[in-house]
Amino acid sequence: MEKKIEIITTYFYPVYSGLEVNVFNTYSHLAKRGWDIVVHTTTGTHTQPDVLPSKSKVKGMRVFRTSFRKYSFISLTSGLNINEEKLICLHGVDILPNYFIYLQVILLKLLGAKRPKLVFTPHGIFDLGFSGVTSPKIWLKNLVDHSLGSFLINRSVSAVRAVSDWEKNHLVKNGINPDLIKVINNGLESEAFMNTRKKSSLKIRRTVKKLGTYFLQLGRIDEIKNQKTAIQALKLLPDNFNLALVGQDHNQQYKKELLRLVKKLKLENRVHFLGVIKGIDKYYLMRNALCMVHMSKLEGFCNVVHEALSQGLPCIVSDNTALTELIKNNTNGFTVDSEDYKKVAQKILFINNKSNKKRITKMKNTNIVKVKGHSWKNTALKVEQLYLSIIK
């Protein structure tokens, strides 16, 4: 079988949330290693439909985009040939719009065909029941994923890539065959290991200077990411403390709720929505923060906390899902209930207390050592080994 991969993912670069970061970095490295990479995705972003070109080439990867309406029938409308000898890699896609792909592969297997090979990477999307966010749509998704989804996945895929041990355990609990699952953690961008002071922009250096003493939370503005708790914690801290919130406005209604909360707590001059910050500037912002607070309700892995560790940043995170794999309470950070803003404030003050400097310095050094060698290149090599074992 030739080294060809066709990827199906709802969003792709320049969209750059957790899932898209994984796909972009993993497959751009595989493209460098001679794999023929084709991406099938939509013309939309998280906030705008149909704004991206239908065809492009990014880092050696050919990208074909279609409207959201046609994407629901992507196996029929994108030119995806199920009968070719290749890998088809599904990333975080819902079961229902793509069930036809699973059914086609099952049928081909029943007929004795050995192609194509299907790989599924859920990126936490299979786990939304843990988020604490309830809606009829999420309830229906969980019902479908954990019944029809598990049935189709077990009978069609050659492998399931989990990004954490927590995600693997949750997949098994909900019916996925454990023999199919391979855990490969996410990597880190090359900027994580660069000298941020020398390479950062003048703009971000001015921003950091203006912020003074600050903690931060990175991630899209969304109810699942739960920036609310960090804002509430800020109210309990001295007036010279600030909060930097970095990420795309993914959920406009939730953003409005946060702004109302900021106004109610009279924190307009202390909560700073900085939007999207990428590359070396993002790491400079992390390195100069007091700590990171990440009270997310669901993480299949959590790229931003992983990135923060590379800068030696103490992290206060929710005591749920995969976050507890990255942060061990009282060892390299602190874990608390996602709604306990009082405890978050207490931990921030603990980190800031000069009498605890020796312990916090040890945490910082532990974090840097913990992620040493966690590059996207190394992650891509592990993914390549998995793929080669499937197509041999």
PAZATI-905841 format. One line per 5 residues: number of its first residue (from 0); their letters; for each residue y, x, z of N, C-alpha, C. Coordinates in pm, whole numbers, plus 50000, padded with zeros to 5 digits. Each point is the difference from the previous one (the first is absolute). Layout:
// residues N
NUM> A> Y/X/Z/Y/X/Z/Y/X/Z | ...
***
This chain:
// residues 392
0> MEKKI> 49880/50084/50000/50120/49916/50000/50125/50088/50000 | 50097/49968/49914/50122/50079/49992/50085/49981/50126 | 50091/50097/50021/50086/49997/50118/50121/49910/49973 | 49973/49870/49993/50106/49903/49974/50005/49899/50114 | 50122/49973/50047/50019/49904/50109/50103/49897/49956
5> EIITT> 49965/49872/50014/50096/49893/49979/50027/49935/50135 | 50128/50002/50038/50042/49953/50132/50062/49861/49987 | 49966/49913/50093/50063/49868/50007/50069/49990/50136 | 50131/49983/49995/50080/49990/50123/50121/49913/49972 | 50034/49913/50093/50108/49904/49975/50133/50069/49973
10> YFYPV> 50029/50105/50076/50126/50074/49982/49970/50147/49979 | 50092/50067/49932/49986/50144/49976/50138/50062/49994 | 50005/50132/50007/50126/50073/49994/50091/49944/49891 | 50130/49976/50030/50078/50051/50112/49991/49923/50131 | 49920/49892/50006/49972/49938/50130/49928/50105/50085
15> YSGLE> 50040/50017/50126/49950/50115/50076/49975/49965/50146 | 49923/49892/50024/49954/49969/50134/49869/50074/50025 | 49935/49972/50112/49882/50076/50038/49891/50007/49895 | 49960/49885/49947/49894/49996/49899/50043/50077/49875 | 50122/49976/49956/50048/50063/49877/50015/50151/50016
20> VNVFN> 50036/50045/50120/50007/50143/50028/49863/50063/49982 | 49898/49933/50053/49862/50048/49989/49958/50011/49854 | 50018/49892/49925/49957/49997/49861/50073/50107/49918 | 50132/50006/50014/50080/50094/49922/49959/50144/50027 | 49990/50037/50127/49971/50139/50033/49855/50039/49970
25> TYSHL> 49906/49913/50029/49860/50032/49974/49975/50020/49851 | 50044/49905/49920/49964/50004/49858/50087/50095/49918 | 50121/50030/50046/50078/50102/49930/49932/50136/50013 | 49939/50026/50116/49924/50124/50017/49874/49999/49914 | 49932/49886/49991/49880/49994/49916/50035/50015/49853
30> AKRGW> 50116/49949/49960/50044/50017/49861/50019/50149/49969 | 50054/50074/50096/50016/50144/49982/49864/50069/49984 | 49898/49942/50058/49867/50060/49996/49917/49951/49880 | 50068/49935/49907/49934/49967/49874/49944/49860/49988 | 50024/49915/50100/49953/49861/49991/50095/49920/49911
35> DIVVH> 49944/49912/49922/50078/49906/49919/50030/49879/50088 | 50125/49985/50040/50039/49896/50096/50081/49892/49929 | 49954/49874/50011/50071/49886/49945/50026/49902/50114 | 50125/49959/50016/50039/49909/50108/50035/49864/49942 | 49936/49895/50051/50033/49862/49963/50070/49935/50119
40> TTTGT> 50121/49955/49981/50081/49949/50110/50096/49894/49949 | 50096/49962/50082/50096/49896/49961/50135/50062/49966 | 50083/49921/49937/50136/50045/49965/50098/49979/50114 | 49950/49959/50117/50088/49967/50111/50001/50102/50111 | 50096/49980/50093/50006/50073/50126/49977/49898/50112
45> HTQPD> 50008/50045/50125/49981/49908/50112/50109/49891/50004 | 50114/50027/49940/50112/49907/50010/50046/49943/49866 | 49957/50061/49889/50047/49956/49868/49884/49993/49901 | 49979/49883/49938/49895/49990/49899/50049/50048/49864 | 49909/50054/49922/50026/50030/49858/50125/50085/49977
50> VLPSK> 50010/50113/50069/50116/50089/49981/49958/50138/49948 | 49870/50027/49991/49952/50131/49960/49942/49995/49858 | 50002/50110/49928/49953/50002/49861/49850/49974/49989 | 49958/49941/49889/49859/49965/49982/49911/50122/49980 | 50058/50110/49951/49922/50122/49979/50082/50121/50044
55> SKVKG> 49933/50097/50060/50066/50124/50037/49895/50106/50029 | 50046/50122/50022/49910/50107/50041/50063/50071/50119 | 49925/50010/50107/50051/50058/50125/49904/50107/50049 | 50048/50123/50011/49918/50110/50053/49863/50008/49932 | 49997/49983/49869/49875/50010/49926/49916/49874/50001
60> MRVFR> 50048/49894/50063/49927/49874/50008/50062/49898/49905 | 49918/49934/49919/50049/49894/49912/50007/49870/50079 | 50115/49933/49992/50024/49880/50080/50025/49881/49908 | 49921/49894/50020/50015/49876/49924/50031/49887/50099 | 50111/49933/49975/50046/49897/50092/49999/49863/49933
65> TSFRK> 49973/49898/50080/50002/49864/49951/50071/49912/50101 | 50035/49878/49962/50068/49909/50091/49905/49957/50111 | 50056/49950/50110/49917/49952/50109/49907/49888/49955 | 50048/49916/49912/49919/49888/49952/49876/50051/49926 | 50017/50097/49914/49888/50054/49924/49912/50092/50086
70> YSFIS> 50061/50058/50103/49924/50093/50085/49882/49931/50068 | 50012/49870/50025/49891/49925/50062/49876/49997/49911 | 50018/50032/49872/49887/50002/49906/49994/50137/49932 | 50022/50105/50080/50021/50132/49944/49879/50052/49922 | 49880/49961/50040/49882/50048/49929/49990/49941/49859
75> LTSGL> 50074/49892/49976/49997/49935/49870/50123/50032/49916 | 50111/50040/50065/50128/50012/49928/50052/50141/49988 | 49939/50098/50068/50058/50135/50005/49936/50099/49905 | 49896/49959/49929/49928/50096/49917/49896/50077/50079 | 49973/49958/50123/49900/50065/50084/49861/49966/49946
80> NINEE> 49929/50101/49955/49866/49981/49942/49895/50028/50106 | 49939/49895/50050/49901/50013/50107/49876/50075/49953 | 49974/50001/49872/49876/50058/49949/50006/50151/49978 | 50116/50062/50017/50012/50144/49980/49939/50078/50116 | 49962/50125/49970/49952/50089/50105/50120/50063/50070
85> KLICL> 50029/49953/50118/50118/50047/50072/49994/49948/50143 | 50095/50045/50078/50021/49946/50134/50112/49897/49994 | 49981/49888/50068/50107/49903/50019/50028/49996/50150 | 50124/50033/50037/50036/50011/50141/50099/49891/50037 | 49958/49912/50089/50084/49889/50046/50068/50041/50131
90> HGVDI> 50131/49991/50001/50075/50043/50118/50075/49884/50063 | 49951/49954/50116/50069/49900/50078/50015/49865/49934 | 49926/49975/49894/50019/49875/49926/49926/49885/50068 | 50055/49880/49986/49937/49881/50058/49873/49966/49923 | 49907/49936/50069/49871/49966/49940/50016/49896/49890
95> LPNYF> 50073/49892/50027/50004/49889/49906/50053/50035/49861 | 50116/50067/49987/50047/50029/49865/49909/50096/49923 | 49917/50076/50072/49918/50102/49935/49850/49972/50011 | 49966/49878/50040/49859/49971/50018/49921/50016/49870 | 50069/49980/49885/49930/50006/49872/49948/50142/49973
100> IYLQV> 50075/50100/50047/49954/50139/49984/49872/50022/50078 | 49997/49955/50126/49879/50014/50080/49882/49928/49934 | 50024/49878/49952/49892/49922/49938/49948/50068/49874 | 50091/50054/49919/49958/50069/49878/49912/50120/50032 | 50039/50078/50100/49923/50118/50036/49864/49961/50057
105> ILLKL> 49997/49893/50081/49871/49952/50053/49908/49958/49885 | 50055/49929/49903/49920/49956/49885/49946/50119/49922 | 50085/50099/49978/49956/50120/49927/49889/50072/50076 | 50011/50004/50133/49895/50063/50080/49868/49925/49986 | 50008/49866/50001/49879/49919/49985/49934/50022/49865
110> LGAKR> 50082/50032/49900/49948/50026/49865/49954/50145/49983 | 50011/50078/50106/49952/50138/49997/50103/50103/49961 | 50124/49960/49979/50105/50095/49961/50039/50088/50118 | 50035/50124/49972/50042/50093/50104/50150/50029/49996 | 50071/49922/49920/50144/50018/49988/50067/49863/50006
115> PKLVF> 50126/49995/50042/50078/50108/50061/49964/50014/50147 | 50057/50097/50066/49985/50016/50144/50128/49949/50067 | 49982/49917/50101/50112/49934/50066/50019/50060/50139 | 50127/50033/50035/50034/50050/50133/50113/49914/50056 | 49987/49960/50125/50100/49915/50064/50062/50074/50118
120> TPHGI> 50133/50005/50005/50074/50056/50114/50094/49892/50052 | 49972/49943/50118/50079/49885/50048/50137/50035/50056 | 50021/50122/50054/50129/50041/50057/50048/49904/50109 | 49908/49943/50078/50040/49908/50106/50020/49857/49953 | 50001/49976/49869/50024/49866/49947/49887/49905/50038
125> FDLGF> 49880/50055/50023/49884/49920/50039/50009/49958/50146 | 50101/50050/50072/50004/49989/50146/50116/49920/50054 | 50061/49913/49918/50123/49933/50041/49983/49909/50121 | 49878/49963/50032/49978/49917/50118/50043/50069/50128 | 50011/50134/49998/50042/50076/50117/50151/50005/50016
130> SGVTS> 50074/49953/49899/50144/50022/49999/50076/49916/50101 | 49941/49889/50045/50071/49910/50089/50097/49910/49928 | 50017/50022/49871/50087/49915/49917/49913/49890/49941 | 50036/49876/50030/49917/49888/49957/50071/49918/49893 | 49923/49959/49902/50049/49911/49895/49878/49945/49930
135> PKIWL> 50012/49885/49933/49887/49945/49926/49948/50099/49895 | 50091/50076/49938/49959/50095/49898/49913/50111/50058 | 50040/50056/50116/49922/50106/50063/49867/49946/50050 | 50003/49879/50057/49875/49939/50047/49901/49985/49884 | 50048/49950/49886/49914/49982/49883/49951/50134/49948
140> KNLVD> 50088/50100/49997/49961/50131/49952/49888/50059/50085 | 50015/49991/50133/49896/50053/50088/49867/49928/49980 | 50007/49868/49984/49879/49921/49979/49928/50044/49873 | 50077/50017/49892/49941/50038/49871/49949/50145/50006 | 50081/50092/50053/49962/50141/50005/49871/50021/50077
145> HSLGS> 49987/49931/50114/49889/50028/50090/49875/49917/49968 | 50003/49920/49897/49882/49924/49957/49969/50034/49854 | 50070/49937/49908/49980/50029/49858/50029/50146/49969 | 50105/50053/50060/50037/50139/49973/49890/50098/50038 | 49947/49987/50122/49894/50090/50044/49877/49988/49910
150> FLINR> 49967/49878/49961/49886/49977/49912/50017/50073/49867 | 50117/49985/49937/50024/50061/49870/50008/50152/50010 | 50067/50050/50103/50015/50145/50016/49865/50067/50019 | 49916/49946/50087/49871/50062/50029/49910/50007/49877 | 50017/49908/49907/49912/49993/49884/50057/50063/49873
155> SVSAV> 50125/50042/50007/50061/50052/49877/50047/50144/50010 | 50049/50042/50118/50064/50131/50007/49899/50112/50025 | 50038/50119/49957/49920/50119/50027/50046/50068/50128 | 50124/49976/50039/50052/50058/50124/50123/49923/50046 | 50022/50003/50131/50122/49949/50061/50064/50116/50074
160> RAVSD> 50126/50029/49966/50070/50107/50072/50084/49937/50110 | 49972/50037/50124/50083/49959/50112/50094/50115/50034 | 50121/49970/50044/50096/50105/50030/49999/50040/50148 | 49917/49933/50080/49988/50036/50141/49867/49950/50053 | 49957/50056/50113/49877/49952/50063/50017/49857/50048
165> WEKNH> 50121/49968/50048/50024/49862/50043/49976/49903/49885 | 50054/50033/49883/49982/49912/49886/49852/49987/49962 | 49927/50111/50004/49856/49994/49970/49930/49904/50096 | 50026/50014/50129/49934/49914/50099/50034/49854/49977 | 50126/49973/49962/50040/49862/49975/49934/49945/49875
170> LVKNG> 49987/50082/49898/49931/49957/49877/49855/49965/50029 | 49934/50085/50078/49859/49975/50036/49988/49871/50080 | 50092/49981/50094/49999/49880/50083/50011/49874/49916 | 50070/50010/49887/50020/49884/49915/49909/49998/49877 | 49887/50069/50013/49893/49980/49903/49983/50102/49891
175> INPDL> 50084/50106/49997/49985/50102/49896/49887/50096/50039 | 49915/50031/49905/49887/50090/50022/50051/50138/50042 | 49966/50048/50120/50051/50129/50047/49959/50117/49912 | 49887/49988/49929/49955/50109/49915/50092/50022/49880 | 50083/49900/49969/50092/50013/49888/50130/50071/50038
180> IKVIN> 50028/50008/50132/50133/50039/50045/50012/50150/50024 | 50103/50058/49944/50035/50141/50021/50141/50005/50055 | 50019/50067/50115/50133/50013/50060/50068/50125/49947 | 50115/49982/49936/50083/50112/49955/50143/49968/50042 | 50050/50077/50095/50136/49976/50051/50106/50032/49895
185> NGLES> 50119/49945/50020/50112/50029/49912/50052/50143/50023 | 50079/50048/49905/50054/50135/50009/50148/50000/50033 | 50061/50116/49983/50143/50019/50024/50065/50063/49878 | 50125/49962/49976/50076/50057/49890/50030/50147/50028 | 50022/50077/49895/50030/50143/50016/50127/50021/50082
190> EAFMN> 50094/49904/49992/50126/50013/50075/49977/50003/50152 | 49887/49947/50044/49971/49998/50144/49988/50140/50058 | 49971/50098/49914/49978/50136/50047/50112/50095/49956 | 50111/49944/49952/50113/50081/49956/50103/50016/50111 | 50094/50091/49978/50111/50020/50094/50102/49889/49976
195> TRKKS> 49998/49898/50082/50086/49884/49976/50148/50034/50017 | 50032/50092/50087/50141/50033/50024/50064/50061/49877 | 49926/50087/49931/50055/50069/49884/50004/49912/49875 | 49904/49908/49987/49985/49926/49875/50054/49858/50004 | 50038/49951/50116/50050/49862/50011/50140/49988/49940
200> SLKIR> 50037/49877/49966/50129/49976/49936/50113/49998/50103 | 50120/50023/49952/50117/49993/50087/50016/49859/50056 | 49966/49899/49919/50013/49861/50042/49915/49970/50122 | 49874/50044/49999/49912/49968/50113/50040/50080/50123 | 50049/50121/49981/50044/50080/50114/50121/49935/50067
205> RTVKK> 50088/49942/49921/50115/49928/50055/49954/49874/50073 | 49901/49931/49942/49947/49879/50064/49941/50032/50136 | 49920/50106/50007/49937/50041/50126/50105/50037/50103 | 50102/50071/49958/50108/50038/50093/50070/49877/50056 | 50022/49902/49914/50066/49877/50042/49913/49919/50095
210> LGTYF> 49870/50003/49980/49908/49923/50085/49996/50053/50143 | 50020/50129/50017/49997/50057/50135/49859/49998/50058 | 49984/49939/50117/49867/49984/50061/49939/49873/49943 | 49888/50015/49930/49941/49882/49935/49848/50007/49996 | 49940/49885/49996/49858/49988/49967/49992/49917/49872
215> LQLGR> 49885/50002/49936/49993/49932/49871/49867/49930/49980 | 50004/49905/49907/49879/49935/49951/50009/49996/49849 | 49893/50045/49934/49992/49999/49854/49897/49897/49955 | 50029/49937/49889/49910/49901/49944/50080/49884/49943 | 49940/49929/49908/50070/49888/49938/50045/49899/50107
220> IDEIK> 50113/49936/49976/50050/49900/50094/49916/49874/49981 | 49910/49977/50094/49902/49892/49986/49947/49963/50137 | 49962/49876/50015/49951/49951/50130/49881/50080/50050 | 49912/50042/49911/49882/50078/50041/50042/50134/50060 | 50106/50059/49949/50047/50130/50052/50074/49984/50134
225> NQKTA> 50050/49881/50027/50048/49966/50134/50112/50090/50052 | 50107/50012/49922/50117/50076/50047/50069/49933/50119 | 49968/49876/50024/50062/49924/50109/49984/50069/50135 | 49881/50050/50029/49975/50062/50130/50087/50124/50021 | 50016/50079/49895/50084/50120/50011/50145/49963/50030
230> IQALK> 50049/49895/49936/50138/49954/50025/50015/49952/50144 | 49903/49924/50048/50007/49952/50138/49996/50116/50100 | 49922/50102/49969/49992/50118/50088/50134/50071/50007 | 50070/50008/49888/50129/50068/49996/50099/49940/50100 | 49995/49870/50019/50092/49931/50092/49987/50052/50142
235> LLPDN> 49883/50052/50035/49974/50048/50136/50034/50147/50017 | 50046/50065/49894/50029/50143/50004/50150/50025/50015 | 50039/50120/50043/50143/50033/50014/50076/49977/49870 | 50128/49977/50011/50083/49962/49885/50010/50108/49893 | 49969/50125/50034/50008/50107/49900/49874/50013/49915
240> FNLAL> 49898/49917/50027/49876/50001/49922/50018/49909/49878 | 49946/50046/49887/50003/49922/49876/49861/49983/49943 | 49986/49902/49913/49873/49972/49933/50022/50006/49849 | 49921/50082/49931/50003/50008/49854/49879/49930/49944 | 50023/49897/49918/49892/49927/49935/50000/50037/49853
245> VGQDH> 49890/50057/49954/49990/50050/49863/49892/49923/49926 | 50037/49943/49886/49902/49928/49920/50062/49895/49912 | 49925/49957/49904/50047/49899/49905/50006/49862/50065 | 50098/49920/49959/50010/49861/50048/49895/49916/49929 | 49879/50001/50055/49888/49933/49935/50001/49850/50025
250> NQQYK> 50040/49961/50120/50000/49860/50041/50142/49961/50040 | 50071/49934/49910/50141/49968/50023/50019/49907/50120 | 49909/49907/50019/50012/49908/50113/49986/50075/50133 | 49905/50092/50005/49983/50080/50122/50120/50091/50023 | 50057/50055/49893/50120/50084/50013/50114/49919/50064
255> KELLR> 50014/49875/49956/50105/49915/50058/49974/49975/50149 | 49872/49982/50036/49965/49982/50142/50038/50124/50081 | 49973/50116/49944/50035/50124/50070/50151/50014/50016 | 50074/49966/49897/50146/50009/50008/50056/49904/50104 | 49939/49881/50011/50043/49905/50103/49970/50054/50139
260> LVKKL> 49884/50065/50014/49963/50059/50129/50097/50113/50037 | 50032/50084/49902/50095/50109/50023/50134/49946/50049 | 50045/49894/49936/50128/49938/50039/49992/49939/50139 | 49889/49932/50027/49982/49936/50131/50001/50103/50113 | 49939/50114/49975/49992/50105/50102/50121/50094/49999
265> KLENR> 50093/49972/49908/50123/50079/49989/49971/50148/49973 | 49912/50021/49900/49958/50135/49963/50046/50038/49859 | 50102/49930/49949/50043/50022/49861/50034/50145/49971 | 50053/50072/50098/50041/50139/49978/49891/50101/50034 | 49883/49949/50040/49893/50092/50044/49872/49988/49919
270> VHFLG> 49982/49891/49926/49884/49984/49912/50046/50028/49857 | 49934/50094/49935/50043/50046/49868/49888/49978/49899 | 50020/49908/49907/49906/49977/49890/50035/50099/49889 | 49916/50098/49981/50031/50110/49908/49938/49983/49862 | 49921/49894/49980/49938/49980/49869/49886/50097/49977
275> VIKGI> 49971/50028/49874/49890/50089/49963/50049/50145/49999 | 49928/50085/50071/50029/50144/50000/49869/50072/49968 | 50003/50085/49898/49877/50065/49953/50012/50152/50010 | 49886/50064/49974/49998/50145/49984/50042/50077/50123 | 50062/50113/49976/50035/50092/50108/50098/49937/50098
280> DKYYL> 50086/49910/49952/50096/49934/50089/49930/49914/50105 | 49891/49936/49959/49923/49919/50094/49946/50086/50113 | 49949/50117/49966/49943/50089/50102/50109/50063/50087 | 50116/50024/49944/50112/50051/50079/50041/49895/50104 | 50004/49874/49958/50035/49891/50091/49897/49990/50113
285> MRNAL> 49873/50018/49968/49895/49997/50103/50014/50118/50096 | 50015/50118/49944/50000/50122/50082/50112/49999/50104 | 50111/49935/49968/50116/50002/50090/50009/49878/50091 | 49901/49910/49991/49998/49883/50087/49943/50035/50137 | 50032/49918/50098/49942/50015/50132/49852/49966/49997
290> CMVHM> 49968/49893/49930/49861/49957/49988/49991/49893/49892 | 49877/49966/49962/49977/49887/49911/49942/49885/50080 | 50047/49879/49971/49943/49879/50056/49940/49921/49884 | 49873/49961/50013/49936/49924/49892/49914/49890/50062 | 50060/49883/50012/49935/49887/50067/49934/49905/49901
295> SKLEG> 49946/50053/49892/49935/49921/49897/49883/49920/50057 | 49976/49884/49940/49890/49915/50044/49870/50028/49926 | 50008/50078/49893/49880/50034/49923/50024/50127/49921 | 49910/50098/50014/50002/50120/49917/49857/50041/49969 | 49971/50009/49871/49869/50051/49960/49992/50150/50019
300> FCNVV> 50116/50067/49996/50010/50144/50029/50136/50028/50065 | 50107/49993/49926/50141/50015/50037/50054/50135/49955 | 50050/50002/49877/50056/50122/49942/50118/50053/50079 | 50090/49910/50044/50124/50048/50060/49976/50068/50135 | 49906/49951/50078/49967/50068/50126/49933/50134/49970
305> HEALS> 49913/50002/49902/49936/50123/49955/50106/50103/49959 | 50101/49954/49927/50110/50088/49958/50081/50049/50119 | 50023/49911/50096/50076/50038/50118/49930/50110/50079 | 49866/49993/50005/49924/50103/50071/50024/50138/49939 | 50014/50003/49868/50021/50130/49932/50130/50066/50044
310> QGLPC> 50094/49921/50050/50129/50054/50047/50000/50021/50152 | 49883/49983/50061/49990/50018/50145/50066/49889/50079 | 50018/49884/49938/50074/49892/50065/49910/49923/50097 | 50040/49984/50127/49926/49912/50089/50008/49856/49947 | 49891/49928/50006/49995/49865/49944/49957/49899/50106
315> IVSDN> 50070/49887/50002/49963/49887/50083/49954/49891/49905 | 49872/49963/50007/49945/49907/49901/49928/49884/50067 | 49971/49899/49921/49923/49886/50050/49858/50043/50034 | 49944/49938/50102/49863/50034/50040/49900/49915/49921 | 50016/49998/49868/49910/49918/49918/49961/50071/49872
320> TALTE> 49901/49948/49935/49949/50042/49869/49990/50153/49990 | 50033/50057/49883/49976/50143/49979/50102/50091/50067 | 50105/49942/50057/50102/50083/50065/49943/50081/50115 | 49899/49946/50067/49943/50071/50114/49911/50116/49957 | 49972/50013/49870/49931/50119/49951/50098/50116/49986
325> LIKNN> 50121/49969/49958/50101/50104/49982/50064/50042/50132 | 50018/49903/50089/50069/50026/50128/49905/49971/50116 | 49974/50102/50078/49922/49986/50123/50097/49992/50117 | 49992/49891/50073/50097/49973/50107/50008/50115/50100 | 50124/50044/50024/50031/50108/50095/49953/50138/49954
330> TNGFT> 49950/50010/49876/49958/50130/49948/50097/50049/49893 | 50013/49924/49894/50098/50039/49897/50102/49889/49974 | 50010/49909/50094/50094/49889/49991/49961/49892/50099 | 50045/49878/49974/49973/49890/50092/49963/49875/49921 | 49907/49923/50053/49963/49872/49939/50033/49888/50098
335> VDSED> 50065/49896/49949/50038/49885/50084/49979/49872/49920 | 50002/49888/50068/49990/49872/49932/50116/49984/49903 | 49973/49943/49884/50101/49993/49894/50123/49917/50037 | 49988/49914/50100/50113/49916/50041/50069/50049/50127 | 49947/50105/50061/50050/50044/50131/50119/50095/49984
340> YKKVA> 50117/49944/49971/50119/50082/49977/50046/50072/50127 | 49970/49943/50116/50037/50067/50125/49923/50131/50016 | 49871/49996/49969/49919/50122/50010/50044/50102/49894 | 50037/49952/49881/50050/50090/49896/50124/50074/50050 | 50093/49925/50060/50122/50060/50052/49969/50104/50109
345> QKILF> 49903/49969/50085/49960/50093/50105/49948/50131/49942 | 49920/49990/49894/49943/50119/49938/50107/50083/49929 | 50097/49935/49940/50110/50072/49936/50078/50079/50104 | 50029/49939/50113/50071/50068/50108/49917/50116/50056 | 49870/49981/50005/49911/50107/50047/50009/50121/49906
350> INNKS> 49997/49974/49870/50009/50108/49901/50134/50072/50010 | 50105/49925/50030/50135/50057/50005/50029/50073/50131 | 49919/49975/50101/50022/50059/50132/49969/50151/49997 | 50099/50082/50032/49984/50145/49991/49889/50052/50091 | 49973/49929/50109/49894/50044/50091/49862/49989/49938
355> NKKRI> 49990/49925/49890/49872/49986/49931/49991/50088/49875 | 50093/50092/49985/50009/50080/49878/49872/50077/49969 | 49938/50059/50102/49879/50079/49979/49888/49913/49943 | 49987/49880/50055/49894/49910/49952/50029/49951/49858 | 50125/49970/49971/50037/49951/49867/49985/50112/49896
360> TKMKN> 50035/50122/50038/49982/50113/49909/49853/50019/49966 | 49913/49980/50097/49856/50010/49974/49955/49890/49903 | 50055/49879/50016/49970/49890/49908/50041/50036/49857 | 50121/50056/49988/50050/50036/49867/49910/50102/49933 | 49959/50102/50075/49913/50103/49944/49863/49944/49964
365> TNIVK> 49950/49908/50082/49871/49935/49972/50007/49923/49869 | 50111/49931/49978/50015/49920/49878/50002/50087/49874 | 50071/50112/50007/50008/50089/49884/49862/50055/49965 | 49926/50041/50103/49865/50054/49978/49906/49891/49947 | 50015/49879/50050/49911/49889/49965/49997/49973/49849
370> VKGHS> 50114/50015/49933/50007/49963/49859/50003/50121/49907 | 49977/50117/50054/49999/50120/49917/49894/49989/49891 | 50039/50023/49878/49906/49991/49888/49979/49861/49945 | 50073/49901/50054/49984/49861/49954/50084/49973/49874 | 49979/50073/49897/50079/49983/49878/49938/49894/49910
375> WKNTA> 50082/49944/49911/49946/49905/49902/49905/50070/49904 | 50023/50128/49977/49908/50076/49914/49860/50001/50059 | 49991/50027/50131/49869/50001/50065/49937/49861/50004 | 50084/49898/50020/49948/49864/49995/49945/49968/49862 | 50073/50039/49895/49956/49975/49863/49868/50071/49970
380> LKVEQ> 49982/50120/50054/49875/50072/49978/49881/49925/50063 | 50022/49941/50117/49894/49922/50064/49969/49874/49920 | 50106/49935/49948/49980/49883/49916/49924/50039/49873 | 50036/50114/49943/49932/50047/49879/49852/50023/50027 | 49967/50059/50114/49859/50023/50034/49925/49868/50008
385> LYLSI> 50065/49898/50058/49938/49868/50008/49977/49944/49860 | 50101/50008/49915/49989/49944/49864/49895/50073/49918 | 49994/50133/50011/49901/50076/49925/49856/49965/50045 | 49986/49973/50131/49866/49963/50049/49957/49863/49945 | 50099/49918/49963/49968/49866/49947/49964/50005/49853
390> IK> 50070/50085/49922/49980/49998/49854/49897/50100/49951 | 49946/50083/50091/49906/50103/49955/49872/49937/49943
***
